């Protein structure tokens, strides 16, 4: 999606945050929504407009409030910027549609693609601390890849051969049936919602989490599933992830896992793979029209979904 012009962004930000000195220093291409880096009188910020999750203004406002509360409790997180009207989220007109917008402070650390053992443990420790945090978060929605997987699978049916469509439907049904057997799946907590190395900034070995667009209520295993699925893909579709055991060691220092949760990680990774595949085919999607018409898109994604189904023994 082509981003709006920089002057319009600067003018909007100047009014919303009382910063007449602000200027856009970078725009970041996204498949949906828009992301801008800005520099103003009080430092550097990132402004997110819209996004993949297509959330309403009140949900984005809850995101800002909850992240602020977590930061006040000592968590290392990118901090949202409060607007002059006292809110964290506002509205920006993007291509004729009112989209929620929220700004976060820029982090000075660096992103990594291959964490050291200590860095992986530190991520695990940070995520476990998030999962046991005592912060009011009832305004967050349930994680969409779990709550809407059946609908997501249905969106894909028209684009798949009949045998693949039947297999996908049966696969999703079996996964949900297995999840229903796990009592732990009913216990929800604050989840980052899109946990991956690209959403962690490091200063030395100290991680800071950012990009809370998908923050949601979900079983703790969901964040682990997000990270595991992403690392599987980054490691050429293999379970030989060099940093995974280190991440789990760090995580279990604060929150031990039981065997049922370890299996739940793979089941939830499967559901996320189905949801991710469905995104450009969902009703009202404003991006990916060329992808859904490309047989290679579906072939490659179904192959990945089958890999995660085998890993989850579905």
C-alpha positions in Angstrom: 0.0 0.0 0.0 1.4 3.4 -1.0 2.0 5.6 2.1 0.4 9.0 2.4 2.8 12.0 1.6 5.2 13.0 4.3 3.8 16.6 4.7 0.4 15.3 5.5 1.9 12.9 8.1 4.0 15.7 9.7 1.0 18.1 9.9 -1.2 15.4 11.5 1.4 14.5 14.0 2.2 18.1 14.9 -1.4 18.7 15.8 -2.0 15.4 17.6 1.2 15.6 19.7 1.8 19.4 19.8 5.1 19.1 18.1 5.5 21.7 15.4 9.1 20.8 14.8 8.3 17.2 13.7 9.5 15.9 10.3 9.3 12.5 8.6 12.7 10.9 8.3 11.6 7.5 6.9 8.6 5.6 5.6 8.4 1.9 5.9 6.6 -0.2 3.2 3.9 -2.5 4.6 1.5 -4.8 2.9 -1.3 -3.0 4.7 -1.5 0.2 6.6 1.6 2.5 6.9 4.5 3.1 9.2 6.6 6.3 9.5 9.6 7.3 11.5 9.5 10.9 12.7 11.9 13.2 14.6 10.6 16.1 16.7 11.4 18.3 19.6 11.3 15.4 22.1 13.1 12.7 20.1 12.3 10.1 17.5 9.1 8.2 17.1 7.3 5.6 15.0 3.8 6.3 13.8 1.7 3.2 12.9 -1.5 3.8 10.8 -3.9 0.8 10.3 -2.3 -2.6 10.0 -2.8 -6.2 9.3 -5.1 -6.7 12.3 -7.6 -4.1 11.2 -8.5 -3.3 14.7 -10.9 -0.6 15.9 -9.8 2.6 17.7 -10.8 1.4 21.1 -8.7 -1.7 20.8 -5.7 0.3 19.7 -6.3 2.7 22.6 -6.3 -0.3 25.0 -3.0 -1.4 23.5 -1.4 1.9 24.3 -2.7 1.9 27.8 -1.7 -1.6 28.6 1.8 -1.2 27.1 2.2 2.0 29.2 1.1 0.1 32.4 3.6 -2.6 31.6 6.4 -0.1 31.1 5.5 1.6 34.4 6.0 -1.8 36.0 9.5 -2.2 34.8 9.1 -4.0 31.5 11.5 -3.2 28.7 9.1 -2.2 26.0 8.8 0.5 23.3 6.7 3.2 25.0 3.6 4.7 23.4 3.3 8.5 23.1 0.3 10.2 24.7 -1.6 12.7 22.5 -2.6 16.2 23.5 -6.2 14.9 23.9 -5.0 12.5 26.6 -5.4 9.4 24.4 -2.9 7.1 22.9 -4.7 6.3 19.7 -6.2 8.7 17.1 -7.7 8.5 13.6 -5.9 9.1 10.3 -7.7 9.1 6.9 -5.8 6.7 4.8 -7.1 6.3 1.2 -10.6 7.4 2.1 -10.8 5.1 5.2 -10.5 6.2 8.8 -7.7 4.2 10.3 -6.5 4.1 13.9 -3.0 5.5 14.5 -0.6 5.2 17.4 2.9 6.5 18.0 5.7 4.8 19.9 9.2 5.9 20.9 12.1 4.9 18.7 14.4 2.3 20.2 18.2 2.8 19.8 19.2 -0.9 20.0 19.6 -3.2 17.1 17.7 -6.2 15.7 19.3 -9.6 15.3 18.8 -12.6 13.0 20.8 -15.2 14.9 20.7 -14.6 18.7 23.4 -15.9 21.0 22.5 -18.4 23.7 22.3 -15.6 26.3 20.2 -13.4 24.0 17.8 -16.2 23.3 17.5 -16.9 27.0 16.9 -13.2 27.7 14.0 -13.1 25.2 12.5 -16.2 26.9 12.8 -14.4 30.3 11.1 -11.3 29.0 8.2 -13.2 27.4 7.6 -15.3 30.5 7.6 -12.1 32.6 5.0 -10.6 30.2 2.8 -13.8 30.6 2.8 -13.5 34.4 2.3 -9.8 34.6 -0.4 -8.4 36.8 -1.8 -5.7 34.6 -5.5 -5.2 33.7 -5.9 -6.3 30.1 -9.5 -7.4 29.7 -10.0 -4.9 26.9 -7.7 -6.8 24.6 -9.3 -9.1 22.0 -8.6 -12.8 21.8 -5.8 -13.7 19.4 -7.3 -13.7 15.9 -5.4 -16.7 14.5 -7.0 -18.8 17.2 -10.4 -17.3 17.4 -10.9 -17.1 13.6 -9.0 -20.0 12.2 -12.2 -21.8 11.0 -13.2 -18.6 9.1 -9.7 -18.2 7.8 -9.7 -21.7 6.4 -13.1 -21.0 4.7 -11.6 -17.9 3.0 -9.0 -20.1 1.3 -11.4 -22.7 -0.1 -12.3 -21.0 -3.3 -8.6 -20.7 -4.3 -7.6 -24.3 -3.6 -8.2 -27.5 -5.5 -11.0 -29.6 -4.0 -8.8 -32.2 -2.4 -6.6 -29.5 -0.8 -9.6 -27.6 0.4 -11.1 -30.7 2.0 -7.7 -31.6 3.6 -7.4 -28.0 5.0 -10.9 -28.1 6.5 -10.3 -31.4 8.1 -6.8 -30.3 9.4 -8.3 -27.2 11.1 -11.1 -29.3 12.7 -8.6 -31.9 14.0 -6.3 -29.1 15.4 -9.2 -27.5 17.2 -10.3 -30.8 18.6 -6.8 -31.5 19.9 -6.6 -28.0 21.5 -9.9 -28.5 23.2 -8.5 -31.5 25.0 -5.8 -29.4 26.6 -7.1 -27.7 29.8 -4.3 -25.2 29.6 -5.7 -23.8 26.3 -8.5 -22.2 28.3 -6.1 -20.1 30.4 -5.3 -16.8 28.8 -2.9 -14.0 29.5 -1.4 -11.0 27.8 0.5 -12.1 24.7 2.6 -10.0 22.4 0.8 -11.7 19.5 3.5 -11.5 16.9 6.6 -12.7 18.7 9.6 -12.9 16.4 13.2 -11.8 16.3 12.2 -8.9 14.1 10.1 -7.5 17.0 12.9 -7.5 19.5 15.6 -4.8 19.8 18.8 -5.6 21.7 21.2 -3.3 23.6 24.0 -5.8 24.2 22.2 -8.8 25.6 19.2 -6.9 27.0 16.0 -7.3 24.8 13.3 -4.7 24.4 10.0 -5.8 22.8 8.2 -3.6 20.3 5.4 -3.7 17.7 2.3 -4.5 19.7 -0.2 -4.4 16.8 -1.3 -8.0 17.5 -1.3 -7.8 21.3 -4.1 -10.1 22.5 -5.4 -12.4 25.1 -4.3 -16.0 24.4 -2.8 -19.1 26.1 0.9 -18.3 26.9 1.8 -21.1 24.4 0.6 -18.8 21.6 3.6 -16.4 21.8 5.9 -19.4 21.9 4.1 -20.8 18.8 4.5 -17.5 17.0 8.3 -17.5 17.6 8.7 -21.2 16.9 6.8 -21.0 13.6 8.8 -18.0 12.5 12.2 -19.6 13.4 11.2 -22.8 11.6 10.7 -20.8 8.4 13.9 -18.8 9.0 15.8 -22.0 9.5 14.7 -23.5 6.1 11.7 -25.4 7.4 13.5 -27.6 10.0 13.0 -28.2 13.7 16.8 -27.8 14.2 16.5 -24.3 15.6 19.9 -23.5 17.3 18.5 -21.0 19.8 15.2 -22.6 20.7 16.4 -24.6 23.7 18.1 -21.5 25.0 14.9 -19.5 24.6 12.9 -22.2 26.5 15.5 -22.3 29.3 15.1 -18.6 29.8 11.3 -18.8 29.6 11.1 -21.6 32.2 13.2 -19.8 34.7 10.0 -17.7 35.4 7.3 -20.0 34.1 7.8 -23.7 33.8 6.1 -25.5 30.9 4.3 -28.8 31.1 4.3 -31.4 28.3 0.8 -30.4 27.2 1.9 -26.9 26.6 4.8 -28.0 24.5 2.4 -29.9 22.2 0.1 -26.9 22.3 2.9 -24.7 20.8 2.9 -26.8 17.7 -0.9 -26.9 17.4 -1.1 -23.1 17.7 1.7 -22.7 15.2 -0.3 -24.7 12.7 -3.4 -22.4 13.3 -1.2 -19.3 12.8 0.1 -20.8 9.5 -3.4 -21.2 8.3 -4.4 -17.7 9.3 -1.4 -16.2 7.7 -2.1 -18.0 4.5 -5.6 -16.6 4.5 -4.9 -12.9 5.0 -5.1 -11.7 1.4 -8.2 -13.8 0.8 -10.2 -12.5 3.8 -13.3 -10.3 3.1 -12.4 -6.7 2.7 -8.7 -7.3 2.3 -7.0 -4.3 0.6 -3.8 -6.0 -0.4 -2.6 -9.3 -1.9 -5.0 -9.5 -4.9 -2.1 -10.7 -7.1 -1.2 -13.3 -4.5 -4.5 -15.0 -4.3 -4.7 -15.3 -8.1 -1.2 -16.9 -8.1 -1.3 -20.8 -7.9 2.3 -20.7 -6.6 1.2 -18.7 -3.5 -1.3 -21.4 -2.5 1.0 -24.2 -3.4 3.8 -22.9 -1.3 1.6 -22.0 1.7 -0.2 -25.3 1.7 3.2 -27.0 1.7 4.1 -25.0 4.8 0.8 -25.8 6.5 1.3 -29.5 5.8 4.8 -29.3 7.4 3.3 -27.7 10.6 0.5 -30.3 10.5 3.0 -33.1 10.5 5.0 -31.4 13.3 1.8 -31.2 15.4 0.9 -34.8 14.5 -2.4 -33.7 12.9 
